[in-house]
């Protein structure tokens, strides 16, 4: 119970934030992976999806980063989309 002599907090200047600041559910929900030495999209797909043939899904989800699926670089961070 609050003390009746204490003023109540004033939340009138609190805002929920703008839509440009908030992350969408898709951005929050999609895990990422950082490319390491020896990786290929097929190896990553095999490890994360159990099927090396799913490399195409990785490529399609990461076209903003990967221009050629045969040329990926150590340190790139890619999305691991749900299948």
MDAnalysis code that builds the backbone (N, CA, C; Angstrom):
import MDAnalysis as mda
import numpy as np

u = mda.Universe.empty(249, n_residues=83, atom_resindex=np.repeat(np.arange(83), 3), trajectory=True)
u.add_TopologyAttr("name", ["N", "CA", "C"] * 83)
u.add_TopologyAttr("resid", np.arange(1, 84))
u.add_TopologyAttr("resname", ["UNK", "UNK", "UNK", "UNK", "UNK", "UNK", "UNK", "UNK", "UNK", "UNK", "UNK", "UNK", "UNK", "UNK", "UNK", "UNK", "UNK", "UNK", "UNK", "UNK", "UNK", "UNK", "UNK", "UNK", "UNK", "UNK", "UNK", "UNK", "UNK", "UNK", "UNK", "UNK", "UNK", "UNK", "UNK", "UNK", "UNK", "UNK", "UNK", "UNK", "UNK", "UNK", "UNK", "UNK", "UNK", "UNK", "UNK", "UNK", "UNK", "UNK", "UNK", "UNK", "UNK", "UNK", "UNK", "UNK", "UNK", "UNK", "UNK", "UNK", "UNK", "UNK", "UNK", "UNK", "UNK", "UNK", "UNK", "UNK", "UNK", "UNK", "UNK", "UNK", "UNK", "UNK", "UNK", "UNK", "UNK", "UNK", "UNK", "UNK", "UNK", "UNK", "UNK"])
u.atoms.positions = np.array([
    [0.848, -1.173, 0.000],
    [0.000, 0.000, 0.000],
    [0.893, 1.235, 0.000],
    [0.510, 2.251, -0.755],
    [1.306, 3.470, -0.832],
    [0.998, 4.392, 0.336],
    [1.962, 5.194, 0.650],
    [1.807, 6.180, 1.706],
    [0.958, 7.323, 1.162],
    [-0.153, 7.673, 1.799],
    [-1.028, 8.727, 1.273],
    [-0.359, 10.088, 1.203],
    [0.732, 10.286, 1.915],
    [1.418, 11.581, 1.900],
    [2.366, 11.711, 0.702],
    [2.758, 10.557, 0.087],
    [3.657, 10.603, -1.070],
    [2.853, 10.875, -2.329],
    [3.362, 11.745, -3.189],
    [2.639, 12.008, -4.440],
    [2.726, 10.791, -5.364],
    [1.722, 10.602, -6.167],
    [1.727, 9.515, -7.133],
    [2.679, 9.861, -8.276],
    [3.309, 8.862, -8.858],
    [4.215, 9.156, -9.978],
    [3.449, 9.717, -11.161],
    [4.088, 10.587, -11.915],
    [3.480, 11.215, -13.077],
    [4.050, 10.573, -14.335],
    [3.225, 9.838, -15.056],
    [3.654, 9.168, -16.279],
    [3.122, 9.872, -17.523],
    [2.716, 11.116, -17.403],
    [2.096, 11.822, -18.522],
    [3.065, 12.077, -19.673],
    [4.372, 12.086, -19.415],
    [5.327, 12.356, -20.487],
    [5.952, 11.087, -21.061],
    [5.444, 9.924, -20.696],
    [5.971, 8.656, -21.176],
    [5.258, 8.294, -22.469],
    [6.059, 7.917, -23.471],
    [5.453, 7.491, -24.740],
    [5.868, 6.066, -25.029],
    [5.146, 5.451, -25.930],
    [5.421, 4.059, -26.263],
    [6.507, 3.921, -27.311],
    [7.014, 4.988, -27.841],
    [8.047, 4.940, -28.872],
    [7.422, 4.994, -30.245],
    [8.231, 5.323, -31.214],
    [7.712, 5.392, -32.579],
    [7.930, 4.070, -33.283],
    [7.196, 3.848, -34.335],
    [7.314, 2.592, -35.067],
    [8.696, 2.446, -35.697],
    [9.381, 3.563, -35.987],
    [10.712, 3.460, -36.583],
    [11.741, 2.978, -35.570],
    [11.496, 3.171, -34.287],
    [12.435, 2.731, -33.267],
    [12.192, 1.283, -32.858],
    [10.982, 0.842, -32.965],
    [10.639, -0.503, -32.519],
    [11.031, -1.531, -33.569],
    [11.500, -2.682, -33.106],
    [11.831, -3.770, -34.012],
    [10.575, -4.561, -34.332],
    [10.468, -5.008, -35.548],
    [9.323, -5.836, -35.899],
    [9.531, -7.228, -35.317],
    [8.460, -7.981, -35.229],
    [8.556, -9.348, -34.712],
    [9.484, -10.185, -35.567],
    [9.492, -9.963, -36.886],
    [10.352, -10.719, -37.776],
    [11.820, -10.458, -37.473],
    [12.177, -9.199, -37.217],
    [13.564, -8.863, -36.920],
    [14.019, -9.486, -35.609],
    [13.150, -9.568, -34.661],
    [13.497, -10.117, -33.358],
    [13.543, -11.642, -33.416],
    [12.645, -12.241, -34.177],
    [12.479, -13.687, -34.152],
    [13.490, -14.460, -34.993],
    [14.077, -13.867, -36.004],
    [14.965, -14.604, -36.890],
    [16.371, -14.666, -36.307],
    [16.847, -15.892, -36.012],
    [18.208, -16.023, -35.490],
    [19.241, -15.742, -36.589],
    [20.449, -15.451, -36.172],
    [21.527, -15.175, -37.116],
    [22.686, -16.136, -36.895],
    [23.584, -16.159, -37.848],
    [24.775, -16.994, -37.791],
    [25.920, -16.208, -38.395],
    [27.095, -16.289, -37.780],
    [28.283, -15.616, -38.297],
    [29.160, -16.633, -39.031],
    [29.481, -16.321, -40.270],
    [30.274, -17.211, -41.114],
    [31.670, -17.378, -40.521],
    [32.128, -18.631, -40.453],
    [33.479, -18.945, -39.972],
    [34.245, -19.659, -41.082],
    [35.548, -19.796, -40.890],
    [36.420, -20.444, -41.874],
    [35.899, -21.845, -42.188],
    [35.824, -22.156, -43.470],
    [35.394, -23.476, -43.909],
    [33.905, -23.605, -44.162],
    [33.141, -22.577, -43.840],
    [31.696, -22.636, -44.040],
    [31.330, -22.555, -45.517],
    [30.250, -23.223, -45.838],
    [29.554, -23.057, -47.112],
    [28.079, -22.971, -46.749],
    [27.278, -22.469, -47.655],
    [25.847, -22.412, -47.360],
    [25.288, -23.823, -47.171],
    [25.821, -24.787, -47.899],
    [25.373, -26.172, -47.741],
    [25.702, -26.723, -46.361],
    [26.899, -26.444, -45.875],
    [27.296, -26.922, -44.535],
    [26.433, -26.275, -43.451],
    [26.179, -24.987, -43.603],
    [25.346, -24.274, -42.624],
    [23.927, -24.838, -42.643],
    [23.400, -25.073, -43.850],
    [22.054, -25.634, -43.977],
    [21.989, -27.029, -43.363],
    [22.993, -27.844, -43.604],
    [23.026, -29.196, -43.040],
    [23.034, -29.134, -41.509],
    [23.837, -28.241, -40.962],
    [23.950, -28.128, -39.504],
    [22.654, -27.598, -38.878],
    [22.074, -26.566, -39.460],
    [20.918, -25.911, -38.840],
    [19.569, -26.501, -39.237],
    [19.500, -27.092, -40.426],
    [18.222, -27.617, -40.904],
    [18.225, -29.133, -41.119],
    [19.415, -29.735, -41.039],
    [19.509, -31.177, -41.258],
    [19.451, -31.562, -42.724],
    [19.573, -30.595, -43.622],
    [19.472, -30.853, -45.051],
    [20.330, -29.848, -45.803],
    [21.417, -30.325, -46.400],
    [22.319, -29.438, -47.135],
    [21.621, -28.759, -48.304],
    [20.585, -29.392, -48.835],
    [19.849, -28.831, -49.960],
    [19.073, -27.568, -49.625],
    [18.967, -27.251, -48.363],
    [18.247, -26.041, -47.938],
    [19.111, -24.781, -48.067],
    [20.302, -24.912, -48.654],
    [21.188, -23.755, -48.832],
    [20.496, -22.660, -49.624],
    [19.594, -23.043, -50.537],
    [18.899, -22.042, -51.358],
    [18.045, -21.114, -50.491],
    [17.445, -21.666, -49.441],
    [16.634, -20.839, -48.532],
    [17.524, -19.831, -47.810],
    [18.724, -20.261, -47.427],
    [19.679, -19.341, -46.791],
    [20.068, -18.231, -47.768],
    [20.348, -18.620, -48.992],
    [20.734, -17.644, -50.006],
    [19.618, -16.631, -50.254],
    [18.393, -17.103, -50.441],
    [17.264, -16.215, -50.704],
    [17.008, -15.257, -49.544],
    [17.153, -15.738, -48.316],
    [16.897, -14.904, -47.134],
    [17.995, -13.872, -46.896],
    [19.140, -14.059, -47.560],
    [20.292, -13.189, -47.302],
    [20.828, -12.517, -48.556],
    [19.973, -12.301, -49.534],
    [20.416, -11.661, -50.779],
    [20.958, -10.248, -50.550],
    [20.589, -9.638, -49.431],
    [21.121, -8.309, -49.122],
    [22.596, -8.371, -48.743],
    [23.058, -9.549, -48.312],
    [24.450, -9.740, -47.905],
    [25.205, -10.580, -48.928],
    [24.578, -11.634, -49.406],
    [25.230, -12.603, -50.287],
    [24.804, -12.353, -51.733],
    [25.758, -11.994, -52.562],
    [25.480, -11.773, -53.993],
    [25.724, -13.044, -54.800],
    [26.704, -13.843, -54.388],
    [27.043, -15.094, -55.065],
    [27.095, -16.183, -53.989],
    [26.246, -17.212, -54.070],
    [26.203, -18.230, -53.015],
    [27.490, -19.037, -52.876],
    [28.358, -18.973, -53.883],
    [29.640, -19.678, -53.811],
    [30.739, -18.824, -53.187],
    [30.437, -17.558, -52.922],
    [31.447, -16.654, -52.361],
    [30.905, -15.999, -51.093],
    [31.098, -16.673, -49.979],
    [30.723, -16.083, -48.691],
    [32.004, -15.801, -47.920],
    [31.954, -14.811, -47.048],
    [33.169, -14.382, -46.364],
    [33.059, -14.547, -44.855],
    [34.177, -14.902, -44.258],
    [34.274, -15.023, -42.803],
    [33.846, -13.702, -42.179],
    [33.012, -13.796, -41.158],
    [32.568, -12.612, -40.439],
    [31.212, -12.088, -40.870],
    [30.748, -12.485, -42.045],
    [29.411, -12.063, -42.448],
    [28.393, -12.644, -41.495],
    [27.382, -11.875, -41.182],
    [26.298, -12.338, -40.323],
    [25.080, -12.550, -41.229],
    [24.582, -13.791, -41.224],
    [23.433, -14.100, -42.067],
    [22.238, -14.512, -41.203],
    [21.064, -14.355, -41.787],
    [19.838, -14.755, -41.105],
    [19.590, -16.240, -41.334],
    [19.041, -16.909, -40.328],
    [18.646, -18.307, -40.440],
    [17.116, -18.347, -40.412],
    [16.504, -18.236, -41.593],
    [15.052, -18.137, -41.639],
    [14.378, -19.444, -41.220],
    [13.185, -19.353, -40.679],
    [12.442, -20.581, -40.383],
    [12.012, -21.213, -41.705],
    [12.007, -22.527, -41.751],
    [11.594, -23.218, -42.995],
    [10.244, -23.874, -42.812],
])
